[in-house]
Amino acid sequence: MKVTGKAFKYGDNVDTDVIIPARYLNSSDPEHLRQHCMEDIDADFAGTVSKGDIMVAGKNFGCGSSREHAPVAIKASGISLVIAESFARIFFRNCINVGLAILECPEAAKAIEQGDTVSADFDTGIIENVTKNEKYQSKPFPDFINGIIRSGGLVEYTKEKSGI
């Protein structure tokens, strides 16, 4: 599976309270969360992100609380992939659970800039900065994680596998 989109770039230690501020956690509706995704760090994000765009960040992306609201908000915003130097472990797992693709690649995370056009192939792990004509290698997902992402999340994947 391959995705291409415009990069939205953030720094280190972006926590889940920045991704979706706690004042909006009275709902788990993806549309409600989408409207407020990243608003405390990037007030224009919800109005400028397009389906398929790619989020890029530094170290420890998704640190903080373990709520699933954060990856749900990112996915609902239209982001097709998050690339970071590193992810908080619980956030990493929550992304897979909700079907949000994530790749760890320090080289790509450092080199990609706001607005660059980026593509990534989940099967090979190759990330390409189309704007700069540069390629980076991340570790590709195992087949079963690709299956979860393609299915839209763990629940959907399980339903498909069990024939429900």
N, CA and C atoms as a LAMMPS dump frame, in Angstrom:
ITEM: TIMESTEP
0
ITEM: NUMBER OF ATOMS
492
ITEM: BOX BOUNDS ff ff ff
-5.0000000000000000e+02 5.0000000000000000e+02
-5.0000000000000000e+02 5.0000000000000000e+02
-5.0000000000000000e+02 5.0000000000000000e+02
ITEM: ATOMS id mol type element x y z
1 1 1 N 0.849 -1.175 0
2 1 2 C 0 0 0
3 1 3 C 0.893 1.235 0
4 2 1 N 0.524 2.22 -0.81
5 2 2 C 1.312 3.433 -0.93
6 2 3 C 0.411 4.644 -0.708
7 3 1 N 0.932 5.641 -0.007
8 3 2 C 0.206 6.894 0.233
9 3 3 C 1.08 8.072 -0.181
10 4 1 N 0.428 9.161 -0.563
11 4 2 C 1.129 10.391 -0.924
12 4 3 C 0.321 11.563 -0.381
13 5 1 N 1.023 12.543 0.184
14 5 2 C 0.334 13.719 0.688
15 5 3 C 1.291 14.824 1.072
16 6 1 N 0.709 15.924 1.492
17 6 2 C 1.461 17.089 1.94
18 6 3 C 1.834 16.898 3.407
19 7 1 N 3.04 17.311 3.767
20 7 2 C 3.538 17.13 5.134
21 7 3 C 3.098 18.256 6.063
22 8 1 N 2.654 17.846 7.242
23 8 2 C 2.429 18.74 8.371
24 8 3 C 3.48 18.381 9.394
25 9 1 N 4.363 19.312 9.734
26 9 2 C 5.548 19.01 10.541
27 9 3 C 5.427 19.567 11.955
28 10 1 N 5.781 18.715 12.936
29 10 2 C 5.758 19.084 14.352
30 10 3 C 7.055 18.634 15.008
31 11 1 N 7.301 19.092 16.209
32 11 2 C 8.557 18.836 16.898
33 11 3 C 8.542 17.607 17.79
34 12 1 N 9.399 17.647 18.797
35 12 2 C 9.55 16.552 19.759
36 12 3 C 8.475 16.63 20.849
37 13 1 N 8.195 15.466 21.459
38 13 2 C 7.348 15.357 22.644
39 13 3 C 5.954 15.958 22.471
40 14 1 N 5.373 15.768 21.296
41 14 2 C 3.985 16.188 21.088
42 14 3 C 3.11 15.173 21.816
43 15 1 N 2.447 15.632 22.88
44 15 2 C 1.691 14.674 23.69
45 15 3 C 0.23 14.59 23.256
46 16 1 N -0.449 13.609 23.807
47 16 2 C -1.829 13.35 23.405
48 16 3 C -2.758 14.506 23.774
49 17 1 N -2.408 15.293 24.778
50 17 2 C -3.224 16.463 25.129
51 17 3 C -3.064 17.591 24.119
52 18 1 N -1.983 17.594 23.382
53 18 2 C -1.813 18.558 22.295
54 18 3 C -2.529 18.044 21.046
55 19 1 N -2.442 16.745 20.806
56 19 2 C -3.099 16.158 19.635
57 19 3 C -4.609 16.365 19.722
58 20 1 N -5.203 16.065 20.863
59 20 2 C -6.626 16.34 21.097
60 20 3 C -6.754 16.835 22.541
61 21 1 N -6.952 18.133 22.706
62 21 2 C -7.023 18.708 24.047
63 21 3 C -8.092 18.037 24.913
64 22 1 N -7.787 17.881 26.195
65 22 2 C -8.659 17.173 27.139
66 22 3 C -10.053 17.785 27.216
67 23 1 N -10.193 19.065 26.933
68 23 2 C -11.511 19.699 27.023
69 23 3 C -12.502 19.162 25.985
70 24 1 N -11.99 18.4 24.993
71 24 2 C -12.864 17.83 23.961
72 24 3 C -13.1 16.334 24.138
73 25 1 N -12.697 15.803 25.262
74 25 2 C -12.81 14.362 25.474
75 25 3 C -14.176 13.93 26.001
76 26 1 N -15.139 14.826 25.955
77 26 2 C -16.496 14.464 26.361
78 26 3 C -17.207 13.693 25.253
79 27 1 N -16.515 13.487 24.133
80 27 2 C -17.073 12.742 23.015
81 27 3 C -15.991 11.867 22.409
82 28 1 N -16.391 10.711 21.927
83 28 2 C -15.443 9.863 21.191
84 28 3 C -15.81 9.831 19.709
85 29 1 N -16.723 10.722 19.292
86 29 2 C -17.14 10.808 17.897
87 29 3 C -15.974 11.308 17.04
88 30 1 N -15.557 10.53 16.041
89 30 2 C -14.41 10.94 15.216
90 30 3 C -14.572 12.315 14.569
91 31 1 N -15.758 12.671 14.141
92 31 2 C -15.969 13.984 13.515
93 31 3 C -15.737 15.106 14.519
94 32 1 N -16.213 14.941 15.736
95 32 2 C -15.988 15.941 16.786
96 32 3 C -14.485 16.065 17.075
97 33 1 N -13.804 14.937 17.195
98 33 2 C -12.368 14.949 17.476
99 33 3 C -11.593 15.57 16.326
100 34 1 N -11.984 15.279 15.09
101 34 2 C -11.322 15.834 13.903
102 34 3 C -11.302 17.361 13.943
103 35 1 N -12.416 17.937 14.346
104 35 2 C -12.543 19.397 14.35
105 35 3 C -11.565 20.087 15.295
106 36 1 N -11.073 19.341 16.283
107 36 2 C -10.203 19.941 17.297
108 36 3 C -8.785 19.358 17.312
109 37 1 N -8.505 18.502 16.363
110 37 2 C -7.185 17.867 16.281
111 37 3 C -6.095 18.922 16.094
112 38 1 N -5.101 18.888 16.936
113 38 2 C -3.898 19.734 16.888
114 38 3 C -4.164 21.222 17.127
115 39 1 N -5.359 21.608 17.546
116 39 2 C -5.685 23.033 17.58
117 39 3 C -4.845 23.854 18.554
118 40 1 N -4.311 23.246 19.608
119 40 2 C -3.496 24.025 20.549
120 40 3 C -2.065 24.251 20.061
121 41 1 N -1.639 23.507 19.061
122 41 2 C -0.293 23.67 18.52
123 41 3 C -0.325 24.22 17.09
124 42 1 N -1.469 24.004 16.4
125 42 2 C -1.622 24.414 15.005
126 42 3 C -3.101 24.724 14.771
127 43 1 N -3.493 25.955 15.078
128 43 2 C -4.904 26.345 15.031
129 43 3 C -5.527 26.159 13.652
130 44 1 N -4.729 26.171 12.597
131 44 2 C -5.253 26.034 11.23
132 44 3 C -5.321 24.596 10.738
133 45 1 N -4.795 23.649 11.513
134 45 2 C -4.683 22.269 11.046
135 45 3 C -5.994 21.699 10.521
136 46 1 N -7.042 21.712 11.322
137 46 2 C -8.309 21.076 10.938
138 46 3 C -8.889 21.678 9.664
139 47 1 N -8.617 22.941 9.417
140 47 2 C -9.143 23.598 8.226
141 47 3 C -8.274 23.474 6.996
142 48 1 N -7.03 23.026 7.159
143 48 2 C -6.116 22.966 6.01
144 48 3 C -5.69 21.563 5.634
145 49 1 N -5.839 20.593 6.524
146 49 2 C -5.44 19.221 6.219
147 49 3 C -6.393 18.642 5.185
148 50 1 N -5.854 17.849 4.288
149 50 2 C -6.638 17.17 3.26
150 50 3 C -6.483 15.667 3.403
151 51 1 N -7.482 14.951 2.946
152 51 2 C -7.436 13.493 2.995
153 51 3 C -6.168 13.001 2.289
154 52 1 N -5.416 12.162 2.989
155 52 2 C -4.189 11.604 2.438
156 52 3 C -2.925 12.307 2.894
157 53 1 N -3.047 13.475 3.517
158 53 2 C -1.853 14.185 3.968
159 53 3 C -1.102 13.368 5.019
160 54 1 N 0.134 13.791 5.281
161 54 2 C 1.039 13.031 6.138
162 54 3 C 1.552 13.927 7.256
163 55 1 N 1.526 13.405 8.477
164 55 2 C 2.033 14.131 9.634
165 55 3 C 3.453 13.649 9.918
166 56 1 N 4.343 14.592 10.213
167 56 2 C 5.745 14.277 10.487
168 56 3 C 6.108 14.93 11.814
169 57 1 N 6.841 14.193 12.64
170 57 2 C 7.181 14.727 13.963
171 57 3 C 8.544 14.216 14.412
172 58 1 N 9.01 14.781 15.499
173 58 2 C 10.301 14.414 16.058
174 58 3 C 10.201 13.204 16.977
175 59 1 N 10.883 13.304 18.104
176 59 2 C 10.975 12.19 19.056
177 59 3 C 9.757 12.139 19.972
178 60 1 N 9.421 10.91 20.382
179 60 2 C 8.434 10.657 21.43
180 60 3 C 7.038 11.187 21.093
181 61 1 N 6.647 11.085 19.824
182 61 2 C 5.333 11.554 19.41
183 61 3 C 4.25 10.712 20.079
184 62 1 N 3.22 11.377 20.606
185 62 2 C 2.111 10.673 21.242
186 62 3 C 2.343 10.327 22.701
187 63 1 N 3.305 10.972 23.334
188 63 2 C 3.539 10.716 24.76
189 63 3 C 2.357 11.252 25.561
190 64 1 N 2.325 10.943 26.825
191 64 2 C 1.241 11.412 27.674
192 64 3 C 0.252 10.308 27.954
193 65 1 N -1.002 10.666 28.05
194 65 2 C -2.027 9.689 28.413
195 65 3 C -2.21 8.648 27.31
196 66 1 N -2.805 7.53 27.684
197 66 2 C -2.917 6.403 26.754
198 66 3 C -4.244 6.367 26.011
199 67 1 N -5.014 7.43 26.046
200 67 2 C -6.326 7.415 25.413
201 67 3 C -6.24 7.234 23.903
202 68 1 N -7.216 6.51 23.354
203 68 2 C -7.274 6.287 21.906
204 68 3 C -7.798 7.5 21.151
205 69 1 N -8.32 8.487 21.838
206 69 2 C -8.871 9.667 21.176
207 69 3 C -7.842 10.332 20.253
208 70 1 N -6.573 10.328 20.654
209 70 2 C -5.542 11.024 19.87
210 70 3 C -5.356 10.405 18.485
211 71 1 N -5.087 9.1 18.352
212 71 2 C -4.978 8.561 17
213 71 3 C -6.297 8.59 16.231
214 72 1 N -7.42 8.491 16.93
215 72 2 C -8.718 8.598 16.244
216 72 3 C -8.865 9.994 15.641
217 73 1 N -8.483 11.029 16.381
218 73 2 C -8.57 12.407 15.88
219 73 3 C -7.68 12.605 14.659
220 74 1 N -6.457 12.083 14.709
221 74 2 C -5.535 12.217 13.576
222 74 3 C -6.099 11.498 12.354
223 75 1 N -6.546 10.264 12.541
224 75 2 C -7.099 9.497 11.426
225 75 3 C -8.338 10.185 10.852
226 76 1 N -9.226 10.657 11.711
227 76 2 C -10.447 11.322 11.256
228 76 3 C -10.149 12.61 10.499
229 77 1 N -9.013 13.237 10.794
230 77 2 C -8.654 14.479 10.103
231 77 3 C -8.294 14.239 8.638
232 78 1 N -8.022 12.986 8.289
233 78 2 C -7.642 12.658 6.918
234 78 3 C -6.188 12.255 6.768
235 79 1 N -5.409 12.383 7.83
236 79 2 C -4.001 11.993 7.781
237 79 3 C -3.903 10.498 7.454
238 80 1 N -3.077 10.166 6.453
239 80 2 C -2.932 8.767 6.027
240 80 3 C -1.749 8.074 6.686
241 81 1 N -0.83 8.849 7.26
242 81 2 C 0.395 8.296 7.822
243 81 3 C 1.022 9.313 8.759
244 82 1 N 1.585 8.813 9.859
245 82 2 C 2.41 9.646 10.733
246 82 3 C 3.827 9.069 10.692
247 83 1 N 4.786 9.919 10.366
248 83 2 C 6.206 9.566 10.371
249 83 3 C 6.841 10.32 11.531
250 84 1 N 7.601 9.624 12.362
251 84 2 C 8.272 10.292 13.472
252 84 3 C 9.621 9.654 13.734
253 85 1 N 10.468 10.39 14.447
254 85 2 C 11.74 9.813 14.887
255 85 3 C 11.474 8.647 15.813
256 86 1 N 10.49 8.825 16.727
257 86 2 C 10.077 7.753 17.626
258 86 3 C 8.684 8.067 18.146
259 87 1 N 8.005 7.014 18.608
260 87 2 C 6.652 7.128 19.143
261 87 3 C 6.621 6.623 20.577
262 88 1 N 5.739 7.21 21.373
263 88 2 C 5.442 6.627 22.678
264 88 3 C 4.814 5.264 22.409
265 89 1 N 5.205 4.267 23.181
266 89 2 C 4.796 2.88 22.902
267 89 3 C 3.286 2.663 22.924
268 90 1 N 2.581 3.206 23.905
269 90 2 C 1.133 2.993 23.955
270 90 3 C 0.461 3.693 22.781
271 91 1 N 0.922 4.875 22.426
272 91 2 C 0.379 5.581 21.272
273 91 3 C 0.603 4.754 20.006
274 92 1 N 1.79 4.19 19.867
275 92 2 C 2.124 3.349 18.71
276 92 3 C 1.086 2.231 18.573
277 93 1 N 0.834 1.544 19.665
278 93 2 C -0.122 0.428 19.643
279 93 3 C -1.549 0.914 19.381
280 94 1 N -1.931 2.029 19.974
281 94 2 C -3.266 2.579 19.738
282 94 3 C -3.466 2.967 18.277
283 95 1 N -2.418 3.471 17.631
284 95 2 C -2.517 3.807 16.208
285 95 3 C -2.841 2.561 15.388
286 96 1 N -2.12 1.503 15.629
287 96 2 C -2.384 0.265 14.908
288 96 3 C -3.801 -0.222 15.201
289 97 1 N -4.207 -0.168 16.467
290 97 2 C -5.547 -0.623 16.843
291 97 3 C -6.651 0.106 16.091
292 98 1 N -6.469 1.41 15.838
293 98 2 C -7.506 2.184 15.139
294 98 3 C -7.264 2.266 13.635
295 99 1 N -6.173 1.666 13.157
296 99 2 C -5.9 1.641 11.718
297 99 3 C -5.206 2.865 11.174
298 100 1 N -4.462 3.575 12.024
299 100 2 C -3.681 4.733 11.58
300 100 3 C -2.248 4.273 11.334
301 101 1 N -1.777 4.418 10.109
302 101 2 C -0.428 3.989 9.753
303 101 3 C 0.613 4.913 10.37
304 102 1 N 1.693 4.307 10.882
305 102 2 C 2.794 5.05 11.48
306 102 3 C 4.109 4.389 11.086
307 103 1 N 5.105 5.201 10.825
308 103 2 C 6.437 4.694 10.511
309 103 3 C 7.47 5.467 11.312
310 104 1 N 8.394 4.738 11.932
311 104 2 C 9.526 5.369 12.608
312 104 3 C 10.682 5.461 11.623
313 105 1 N 11.155 6.684 11.422
314 105 2 C 12.289 6.897 10.533
315 105 3 C 12.94 8.237 10.885
316 106 1 N 13.963 8.204 11.745
317 106 2 C 14.593 9.454 12.164
318 106 3 C 15.093 10.315 11.002
319 107 1 N 15.668 9.685 9.985
320 107 2 C 16.21 10.459 8.853
321 107 3 C 15.106 11.225 8.134
322 108 1 N 14.007 10.548 7.849
323 108 2 C 12.891 11.199 7.161
324 108 3 C 12.281 12.287 8.032
325 109 1 N 12.079 11.987 9.306
326 109 2 C 11.462 12.949 10.217
327 109 3 C 12.28 14.234 10.323
328 110 1 N 13.592 14.113 10.277
329 110 2 C 14.453 15.295 10.357
330 110 3 C 14.493 16.074 9.044
331 111 1 N 14.461 15.379 7.901
332 111 2 C 14.656 16.02 6.6
333 111 3 C 13.386 16.614 5.999
334 112 1 N 12.25 16.002 6.258
335 112 2 C 10.995 16.48 5.673
336 112 3 C 10.601 17.79 6.334
337 113 1 N 10.153 18.736 5.518
338 113 2 C 9.746 20.046 6.013
339 113 3 C 8.263 20.271 5.772
340 114 1 N 7.697 21.205 6.522
341 114 2 C 6.297 21.582 6.38
342 114 3 C 5.978 21.85 4.908
343 115 1 N 4.926 21.224 4.391
344 115 2 C 4.481 21.463 3.026
345 115 3 C 5.109 20.588 1.969
346 116 1 N 6.177 19.852 2.316
347 116 2 C 6.782 18.947 1.33
348 116 3 C 5.762 17.891 0.913
349 117 1 N 5.862 17.444 -0.319
350 117 2 C 5.059 16.317 -0.772
351 117 3 C 5.838 15.046 -0.464
352 118 1 N 5.172 14.124 0.222
353 118 2 C 5.815 12.913 0.71
354 118 3 C 4.992 11.708 0.284
355 119 1 N 5.688 10.621 -0.09
356 119 2 C 4.996 9.354 -0.351
357 119 3 C 5.687 8.271 0.469
358 120 1 N 4.93 7.239 0.771
359 120 2 C 5.484 6.128 1.541
360 120 3 C 4.827 4.836 1.088
361 121 1 N 5.623 3.794 1.048
362 121 2 C 5.154 2.462 0.685
363 121 3 C 5.244 1.593 1.931
364 122 1 N 4.096 1.159 2.44
365 122 2 C 4.067 0.371 3.675
366 122 3 C 4.695 -1.008 3.484
367 123 1 N 4.653 -1.536 2.269
368 123 2 C 5.19 -2.876 2.022
369 123 3 C 6.72 -2.901 2.014
370 124 1 N 7.336 -1.826 1.523
371 124 2 C 8.796 -1.781 1.438
372 124 3 C 9.427 -0.927 2.538
373 125 1 N 8.63 -0.022 3.131
374 125 2 C 9.159 0.896 4.137
375 125 3 C 9.874 2.093 3.535
376 126 1 N 9.806 2.251 2.218
377 126 2 C 10.479 3.378 1.571
378 126 3 C 9.61 4.624 1.668
379 127 1 N 10.214 5.681 2.191
380 127 2 C 9.588 6.991 2.29
381 127 3 C 10.314 7.89 1.301
382 128 1 N 9.552 8.61 0.493
383 128 2 C 10.163 9.503 -0.489
384 128 3 C 9.686 10.926 -0.259
385 129 1 N 10.632 11.84 -0.141
386 129 2 C 10.315 13.256 -0.135
387 129 3 C 10.338 13.678 -1.593
388 130 1 N 9.166 13.748 -2.202
389 130 2 C 9.046 14.064 -3.624
390 130 3 C 9.574 15.469 -3.891
391 131 1 N 9.303 16.399 -2.984
392 131 2 C 9.739 17.788 -3.145
393 131 3 C 11.261 17.884 -3.245
394 132 1 N 11.971 17.14 -2.414
395 132 2 C 13.438 17.216 -2.372
396 132 3 C 14.116 16.101 -3.165
397 133 1 N 13.326 15.191 -3.726
398 133 2 C 13.863 14.036 -4.454
399 133 3 C 14.841 13.238 -3.586
400 134 1 N 14.384 12.927 -2.347
401 134 2 C 15.181 12.135 -1.412
402 134 3 C 14.379 10.92 -0.969
403 135 1 N 15.09 9.822 -0.691
404 135 2 C 14.442 8.607 -0.199
405 135 3 C 15.055 8.196 1.128
406 136 1 N 14.222 7.601 1.97
407 136 2 C 14.632 7.146 3.288
408 136 3 C 14.068 5.745 3.494
409 137 1 N 14.757 4.944 4.264
410 137 2 C 14.302 3.58 4.517
411 137 3 C 13.839 3.428 5.959
412 138 1 N 12.594 3.07 6.132
413 138 2 C 12.081 2.712 7.45
414 138 3 C 11.822 1.211 7.443
415 139 1 N 11.555 0.683 8.602
416 139 2 C 11.243 -0.738 8.697
417 139 3 C 9.792 -0.939 8.254
418 140 1 N 9.565 -1.777 7.24
419 140 2 C 8.183 -1.98 6.788
420 140 3 C 7.365 -2.749 7.825
421 141 1 N 6.062 -2.572 7.746
422 141 2 C 5.165 -3.31 8.634
423 141 3 C 5.187 -4.788 8.29
424 142 1 N 5.056 -5.65 9.279
425 142 2 C 4.793 -7.067 8.997
426 142 3 C 3.432 -7.184 8.296
427 143 1 N 3.218 -8.276 7.599
428 143 2 C 1.979 -8.464 6.843
429 143 3 C 0.73 -8.305 7.697
430 144 1 N 0.736 -8.848 8.925
431 144 2 C -0.477 -8.775 9.73
432 144 3 C -0.8 -7.343 10.139
433 145 1 N 0.219 -6.504 10.372
434 145 2 C -0.049 -5.1 10.702
435 145 3 C -0.536 -4.365 9.454
436 146 1 N 0.044 -4.662 8.301
437 146 2 C -0.482 -4.099 7.055
438 146 3 C -1.951 -4.461 6.902
439 147 1 N -2.299 -5.696 7.244
440 147 2 C -3.692 -6.13 7.167
441 147 3 C -4.602 -5.327 8.082
442 148 1 N -4.138 -5.051 9.288
443 148 2 C -4.924 -4.252 10.237
444 148 3 C -5.124 -2.839 9.694
445 149 1 N -4.058 -2.236 9.171
446 149 2 C -4.137 -0.881 8.607
447 149 3 C -5.092 -0.869 7.417
448 150 1 N -4.94 -1.815 6.504
449 150 2 C -5.811 -1.88 5.315
450 150 3 C -7.274 -2.09 5.695
451 151 1 N -7.513 -2.834 6.763
452 151 2 C -8.889 -3.108 7.204
453 151 3 C -9.52 -1.924 7.919
454 152 1 N -8.711 -0.973 8.348
455 152 2 C -9.232 0.19 9.058
456 152 3 C -9.14 0.082 10.56
457 153 1 N -8.477 -0.95 11.059
458 153 2 C -8.295 -1.105 12.493
459 153 3 C -8.432 -2.55 12.929
460 154 1 N -8.091 -2.788 14.187
461 154 2 C -8.07 -4.143 14.725
462 154 3 C -9.452 -4.795 14.77
463 155 1 N -10.475 -4.031 15.129
464 155 2 C -11.822 -4.601 15.193
465 155 3 C -12.268 -5.068 13.81
466 156 1 N -12.082 -4.222 12.806
467 156 2 C -12.481 -4.575 11.443
468 156 3 C -11.664 -5.759 10.92
469 157 1 N -10.38 -5.753 11.214
470 157 2 C -9.499 -6.849 10.8
471 157 3 C -9.957 -8.173 11.415
472 158 1 N -10.284 -8.132 12.692
473 158 2 C -10.737 -9.338 13.389
474 158 3 C -12.045 -9.851 12.804
475 159 1 N -12.957 -8.926 12.503
476 159 2 C -14.22 -9.316 11.874
477 159 3 C -13.983 -9.995 10.521
478 160 1 N -13.093 -9.427 9.715
479 160 2 C -12.775 -10.011 8.409
480 160 3 C -12.182 -11.392 8.553
481 161 1 N -11.25 -11.539 9.488
482 161 2 C -10.564 -12.817 9.678
483 161 3 C -11.496 -13.899 10.249
484 162 1 N -12.465 -13.464 11.062
485 162 2 C -13.356 -14.444 11.679
486 162 3 C -14.624 -14.673 10.879
487 163 1 N -14.805 -13.889 9.807
488 163 2 C -15.984 -14.071 8.953
489 163 3 C -17.268 -13.495 9.528
490 164 1 N -17.13 -12.586 10.472
491 164 2 C -18.328 -11.969 11.09
492 164 3 C -18.897 -10.916 10.177
